[in-house]
Structure formats: C-alpha cells, structure tokens
C-alpha cells in the first residue's frame, strides 16, 4: 500500500480520531488540535473558555499520552499521524 500526501496541503485529523488513537479526552483532543492549528496555549484556553493554567494541565496529559515532550513534537505527531488519512481525498476504487 502506498500513500501519497501533498506536503503543501495541511490536513489535520478529526477530534474523534485523535481521541481514539491516543486515548485523549474531548477537551485534550480539542486543545491539541487548536495548538496544531497555530494557537498559543493562552489563545487556545480563551477559545475553549478555560484558564491558561487549566490548559497547561490538560496539555501535560496530552504530552504524556502522545509520548512527546514539546509542543513542536505534538504538532508534528498530529500532522503526520495516519489519522490525517481520515480527511484526505479518496481515490476511486479501481477494481
């Protein structure tokens, strides 16, 4: 099986896919996607209606569950995970 992905096209997995793949809670997966979308931890917390310190507690849990240590690593895992295929265009079935 070969997967072809356009490196210029930014595709992110769904919140549900992240929850299932990494055993994240809805809050953790939403926060992770906001960070992968370019928001700071402070801006993500405001968007979600939670305090920055609360967002930091959640992101620490996300780091542990996704086995990363930095926000850059988290974003890389999210953008490169197989879950991006969930939203990638489908090729027609040839046979």
C-alpha positions as CSV (number, residue, x, y, z in Angstrom):
1,X,0.0,0.0,0.0
2,X,1.3,3.4,-0.9
3,X,0.0,6.7,0.5
4,X,0.6,9.9,-1.4
5,X,0.2,13.1,0.6
6,X,0.7,16.6,-0.7
7,X,3.2,18.3,1.6
8,X,1.8,21.7,0.9
9,X,-1.7,20.7,1.9
10,X,-2.3,21.0,5.7
11,X,-4.6,18.3,6.8
12,X,-5.4,17.6,10.4
13,X,-7.2,14.6,11.9
14,X,-10.6,14.9,13.4
15,X,-11.1,15.4,17.1
16,X,-12.7,11.9,17.3
17,X,-9.7,10.3,15.5
18,X,-7.3,11.8,18.0
19,X,-9.4,10.7,20.9
20,X,-9.4,7.1,19.6
21,X,-5.8,6.9,18.5
22,X,-4.2,8.4,21.6
23,X,-6.9,7.8,24.3
24,X,-7.5,11.6,24.7
25,X,-10.5,13.2,26.3
26,X,-12.6,15.5,24.2
27,X,-11.0,18.5,26.0
28,X,-7.5,17.2,25.4
29,X,-8.1,16.4,21.8
30,X,-9.7,19.9,21.1
31,X,-6.8,21.6,22.8
32,X,-4.2,19.6,20.8
33,X,-6.0,20.5,17.6
34,X,-6.1,24.2,18.5
35,X,-2.3,24.1,19.1
36,X,-1.7,22.2,15.9
37,X,-3.7,24.9,14.2
38,X,-1.3,27.6,15.3
39,X,-2.9,28.9,18.5
40,X,-0.8,29.6,21.6
41,X,-1.7,27.8,24.8
42,X,-3.2,31.1,26.1
43,X,-5.3,31.7,22.9
44,X,-6.4,28.0,22.9
45,X,-7.5,28.4,26.6
46,X,-9.5,31.5,25.7
47,X,-11.1,29.8,22.8
48,X,-12.1,26.9,25.0
49,X,-13.3,29.1,27.9
50,X,-10.7,27.7,30.3
51,X,-7.9,29.3,32.2
52,X,-4.4,29.1,30.9
53,X,-3.2,27.1,33.9
54,X,-6.1,24.6,33.2
55,X,-5.0,24.4,29.6
56,X,-1.4,23.7,30.7
57,X,-2.6,20.8,33.0
58,X,-4.5,19.3,30.0
59,X,-1.6,19.7,27.6
60,X,0.7,17.9,30.1
61,X,-1.7,15.0,30.0
62,X,-1.7,15.1,26.2
63,X,2.1,15.1,26.1
64,X,2.2,12.0,28.3
65,X,-0.5,10.2,26.3
66,X,1.1,11.0,22.9
67,X,4.6,10.4,24.2
68,X,6.0,13.8,23.3
69,X,7.9,16.4,25.4
70,X,7.4,19.7,23.4
71,X,4.6,21.5,21.6
72,X,6.5,21.2,18.4
73,X,6.7,17.5,18.7
74,X,3.0,17.4,19.5
75,X,2.2,19.3,16.3
76,X,4.4,17.1,14.2
77,X,2.8,13.9,15.5
78,X,-0.7,15.3,14.9
79,X,0.1,16.5,11.4
80,X,1.9,13.3,10.4
81,X,-0.3,10.7,12.1
82,X,-2.2,8.2,10.0
83,X,-5.4,9.8,11.1
84,X,-4.9,12.6,8.6
85,X,-5.9,10.0,6.0
86,X,-9.4,10.1,7.5
87,X,-9.8,13.5,5.9
88,X,-7.7,13.0,2.8
89,X,-9.4,12.7,-0.5
90,X,-10.3,9.2,-1.5
91,X,-9.1,7.6,-4.8
92,X,-11.9,5.8,-6.7
93,X,-12.0,2.1,-6.2
94,X,-10.4,0.6,-9.4
95,X,-11.4,-2.9,-9.1
